[in-house]
């Protein structure tokens, strides 16, 4: 499922309806971007066409395009992609910095936006600004569920009173290699023999400290009670190979708990494979006619 922020529902979409192809631009050609692009290329997403891609490292874009049978254009820069008039939707699969740099431009150019690096949206100034733009332009911002389950229930619960939302993320040591948090604190990952809690506190700070590890904390916060009330615990565990996310929600509706165990990308152990699959499911939802779930 996805969190969908939408305004002015009576406005007609500019330049696209479901009788024609949804024309997509992709920013970020790493692990997640590659899975999304290949799914579109293989026809698994429905009436969708990948028109153009961009990556700050051009070699990444070239490597991706060479894997596809219907080769999209490689943009020389982000503006070239964003300003194309034949696009309906731009997918960000790059980084929180990319969201900060390009989200405003995408909406101003009259295009919908899918954000994978949802941690950037815990910046309230940025979030409020792009929501205002989306309203003014009659655009939509899509946030796929990413690597966790239960966001539909969190959104439903948040209609009433929610007392507590907690997220415990447990990842193998390799997921934290080359992260600023580990480097700045001089933590020797090889010396860890037992599960080590790296952080425990508010989701807002968690996303700042681990910008590539816990975008799920941002999605959970936006679906529920906010980044300051959502509590996050991040654990490095030498005894696991997979990534797990445990969510506990308690409110006037009752209580529920979920646990997701995800396989990381082999070439990007910080990211769960299902995060890319959630983006594909969101694209199918946008392009399709049947909507299942909240």
N, C-alpha and C positions, 0 to 999 in steps of 0.2 A: 504494500500500500504506500501511499505518499501523502505528505502534508501538502495541501494545495492552497496557496494564498491567492485569492482572486477578488477583483473589484469590478464594478460596473458590469454585472452579468448580462444586462440587456444589450450591450454593445456587440456589433458583429465583429468577428475576428477579421483582421486585415489580411487579405490576400490568400486565405486558406479556408477551405471547408473539407469535410471528410469525404467528399467525392474526388478529391485530388490528393496527390502525395503530400505528406508532411515533409518539408524540406529542412534539413538539419545541418547546422555547423557545429563542429566539435573543437573545443579548446582543451588541450591536454591529451597527449598520445602515449601515455604510460600504460600501466597495467589495466586500470579501469577503462580508460578511453579505448584501448585495443579490444577489449571484450565487447563493449558497446558497438564499436564500428563493425566488428565481425558479425555480430548478431544482425545488424541492419543489412549488411552485405549478403548474408545467407537467407534473408527474407523471413527471419524469425520474429520480427517486430511488427509486421503488417505493412500498411501503406505508407512507408517511410523511406526517404532517400537521404543518404549522407552526401552532401554537396561539396563541403570544404572542411579542411582540418587545419589546425595550427598548434604548434608546440614551440616553446621558447628555444628548445634544442631541435633544430631542423632535422637532424638525423633521426630523431624519434618519429617525426611525422613521416619521413621517407620510408622508414622501416615498416610503419603501420600500413601505409598506402600500398607497399609492395606485397602485402599479405592479402589484399582485397582484389576481387575480380572486377568490381565496378569502382574504378579508382577515382576518388574525389580529388579536387584541386588542393594543393598545398599552399596555404596563404604565406606571404612573405612576412606579415606582421598581423597582430590581433585586429587592428583597425580595418585591414582589408577584409577580414572575415566578417566582422561585426557590421560593416557598412553595406554588405551585399544585400540588394533589395529582393532577391529571390528566396531568402531564408524566412522560415516561420518561427523556428526555435533554435536557440543556441544552448548546447550542453557544456557546462564547466566541469571538467574532470582533471583539474590541474592542481590547485592549491588554494588555501585561504587568501593568499596574496592576489591570486588571479581574480577571485570574487571581488576583492576590494578595488582592483584596477578596472575591471570590465563590466561589472553588473550594471552600473549607472548607464554606461554607453549602450549596452544591449537594449535596455528598456527605452532609452531615448530614441533609439533607431526603430522602435515599434515592433520589437521581437519579444517573444516569450523566452523565459530563462529557466533552465534546470540547473540546480546547484548541488554538487556532490560534496564540496568542502563546506559543510554547513556550519562549522565552527566560526567562520567569519561573521555569521549573522548574529552572534552573541554580542557584537558591537552594536549597541542599541541605536547609536546615531546612524550607522550605516543601514541597519534594518529599517528604521523609520523612514529614512530617506528613500530607499528603493521601494518601500511599500507605497509611499506617496507618489512616486513616479509611476508605479504599476497602475495605480488608480487613475492618474491623469492620462496615461496612454492606453488604458483599457487592456493591459497585459496581464499575464499570469506568471507566477514564480512557483516552480515545482521543486519540492524537497523530497527525494525518494527516502524510503525508510532506512536504507543502508544495511548495516550488519546486525540489526536487532529485530526481534519480533515484538508484537504487542502495541505498536504505536496507535493502531485503530482504537484499542481499548483505552489507552492513555487519553486520547482525544475525547472519547466518549465520557470518561470519568471526569475530565476537566470541565465538562459542562456544569457539573455540580461542584461540591467541595472536595478537594483532595488535600489530605493532611501530610502525606509523605511520599516522596519518590526517591528511590535510591538505585544506583547503578554500580555494580561491581564488575570491573573488567580485568580479566586474567589473561596474560599473554606470555608466550615463550620469550626467553631472553633475546633471541635474535630480532624480535620485534622492536627492541629498544636500542639496537646498535646504531651508532652515528646520530643519536638524538642530542639536541643541545642540553636537555635536562641531565642526561647521564654525564656528558662531558663537563658541564659546569660544576657538577657536584663531585667529580672525580670518582664516580662509582665504577668499580671493576666488575663487569658483568660475569667474567669467567670465575670470579671468586664466590659467586652466589651459589649456595648449596640448598637453601630452603626458600620457600616463597617469601618475597620481600615486598612489602607495601611501599610503593614509591610516592603515592599521594593519597590523601583523604581530605575531602572538603567540598566546596561548592563547584558546580559544573563550570561556571564562568572561568575560574582560575585553572581548572583542569584543561580546558581547551587552549588556554594561553600557553601552558607549560608543555602540552603534548599536542601540538597543532596537527600532526599527521597520524596520531594514534587513537584519538577519542572524539572524532566528529559525531559519533553516536550520542555522546553526552549532549551535544548541541541540539540534535534532532529531538531527543527525549525532552529537553528543556523547553523547546519551542512548542512541542505537542502538549506539554503539561503545565507545570506551575512555575516555570521560569528558571533562569540559570543560577540565580542566587539561592533558591530554595531546593533545587535538585542536588542531591548529595552523590558524590562520586568517589569510588575507591579504585585505585589502579595498582595492580599487583604484577610483578615480574616473577615467573615461576619456572625454575630450571627443569621441572619434572613434566612439563606439558609441551606438546607440539602444535596444538591448535589454540585458537582464540575463543574465549568464552565471555559472554555478557549476561549477567544476571540482573534482572530488574524486579524491584518490589514496589508496588503501589498500594497505598492505603487511603481510603476516603469514605465518604458517606454512602457510596455504592456498595462498599464491602472491601475486599482485598484480593489482589492477584499477584502472582509471581511467574516470571518467565525465565528460561535459560536457553541461550543460543550458543551452540558450539560450531565455530566456523573454521574452515580451512583457509590459511593465509595464501596469498599469491606466492609462488616459489621465488619470483624475482623481486617481490616487494612484501616482505613479511610483516610490515606494519599494517597491511590492509587485508581485509577479509574478502574472499572471492564473491560471497553473496552480495556485497555492496554493489558490485557491477551488475549482478543479476537483478537487483532491485531497480536499478536505472532502466534496464531493459523492460521490466514489467511496467514501469511508469510510462515509458514511451508507448508501449502497447495500449495502455489505458488512455493516453492522450489521443492516439490515432484510432482507437476502436470505438465501438458503439455500446458495449456492455461494461458497466462499472460495478464491480463487486467490492463490498466492504465500505467502511465509513469514509 
